[in-house]
Amino acid sequence: MKKYVLIFSMVLSLLFVTAIPVLGDEKNEGDANQLNLAPNAKSAILIERDTGKLLYDKNAHEKLPPASMTKIMTLLLIMEAIDQGNLKLDEKIRVSERAASMGGSQIFLEAGEEMTVDDLLKGVAIASGNDASVALAERIAGSEEAFVKKMNDKAKELKLKNTHFQNTTGLPAEDHYSTAYDMAIMAKELLKYETITNYTSKYEDYLRKGTEDEFWLVNTNKLVKFYPGVDGLKTGYTNEAKYCLTATAEKENMRVVAVVMGAKTPKERNAMVSQMLDYAYNHFATKKLFVKGQKITKLKLLKAENNNVNVVASESISTLFKKGDPPKNITTSIELKENMTLPMKKGDEVGVLIVRKGGNVLSKTPLTIDKDMTQASFFTLFKRTIQDMVKYH
């Protein structure tokens, strides 16, 4: 199939707005670094989720122990498995001896106990349960070791050069590290699965409710209760890592991600994250261009059985701008891949949507198909040939 570009010609008015300069051009972004938003953190970063634009960073590429923020990658692979139909929320998982033996934060699973994926996911997202993390990892990959390989493979896929995992939990281990930048990118990817915040936003919940083994879950991220708009994502603490937090908030139709690593106390950690969020919402705004799953165009392949499939946005697409200064002349275009081969599955990438301001590319977002596409049968191809002959005769 020949490559082609569809220009939407969306020369947008002030009502349909725009973006800030390229990633890392911090001189033009309110001199955030000079504000020292995270003075007592070893490292920190603040990004807008849809565009990935950098709003603030401090030593964002320094390798540090991530503690339980590791579970952001664990949750990402769990949500992928659910999205792909390889794991169902109502499925019951039998807990292994190994999973039940995990120390640290836990939901006190018993070996041989059966618990639904939904409840185990609550255990990971709300209470940071190490036992729940391992139980889900074993179900998805067969063993924690195999799951950790998937975690590291995913890190490579996301081009995270300063991340390496040794376990699913963040418990102390040699050669287990990440950075504030890498954690923000993992969080950005996890938030593609928008239902994750149904779990991470809960301040409290219960497992085994109504039984003598009822267990009260309380969110380790207190900002979900005390900062308006915060609905995730994951705290972390070990003696080596100190207090860490990858937080996300959505207000005024803008979602941001803030990461703090190496704070001395939880109070300092939460204060620095709150200050970063305040800075984002006081200085920036976004305009939503497309929502995840929105139809962008159609894909017609002559040799496909279903040759009229929707091409959709793989994630939310927005433009970002400084409050009071929305630039004009935003356009979008579609570039579809060359030489697509069948069969293709729902969710396969078939191109990108490019957002530009004038001649500058602001963002590129993968486009996917919303249905499977299989090779057309001989009968289908024959029928199409006859139809074309009749049409053009």
HELIX and SHEET records of a PDB file:
HELIX    1   1 GLU A   26  ASN A   28  5                                   3    
HELIX    2   2 ALA A   32  LEU A   35  1                                   4    
HELIX    3   3 ALA A   67  THR A   70  5                                   4    
HELIX    4   4 LYS A   71  ASP A   83  1                                  13    
HELIX    5   5 GLU A   97  ALA A  100  1                                   4    
HELIX    6   6 VAL A  117  ALA A  125  1                                   9    
HELIX    7   7 ASN A  130  ALA A  141  1                                  12    
HELIX    8   8 GLU A  144  GLU A  157  1                                  14    
HELIX    9   9 ALA A  180  LEU A  190  1                                  11    
HELIX   10  10 GLU A  194  ILE A  196  5                                   3    
HELIX   11  11 THR A  197  THR A  200  1                                   4    
HELIX   12  12 LEU A  223  PHE A  226  1                                   4    
HELIX   13  13 PRO A  266  HIS A  283  1                                  18    
HELIX   14  14 PHE A  378  TYR A  392  1                                  15    
SHEET    1   A 6 VAL A   5  ILE A   7  0                                        
SHEET    2   A 6 ILE A 330  LEU A 336 -1                                        
SHEET    3   A 6 GLU A 349  LYS A 357 -1                                        
SHEET    4   A 6 ASN A 360  ILE A 369 -1                                        
SHEET    5   A 6 VAL A 309  ALA A 313 -1                                        
SHEET    6   A 6 LYS A 295  LEU A 299 -1                                        
SHEET    1   B 5 LEU A  54  LYS A  58  0                                        
SHEET    2   B 5 SER A  43  GLU A  48 -1                                        
SHEET    3   B 5 MET A 254  ALA A 263 -1                                        
SHEET    4   B 5 LYS A 242  LYS A 251 -1                                        
SHEET    5   B 5 VAL A 230  THR A 238 -1                                        
SHEET    1   C 2 LYS A  92  ARG A  94  0                                        
SHEET    2   C 2 GLU A 114  THR A 116 -1                                        
SHEET    1   D 2 GLU A 204  LEU A 207  0                                        
SHEET    2   D 2 PHE A 215  VAL A 218 -1                                        
SHEET    1   E 2 PHE A 284  PHE A 290  0                                        
SHEET    2   E 2 ILE A 317  LYS A 322 -1                                        
END                                                                             
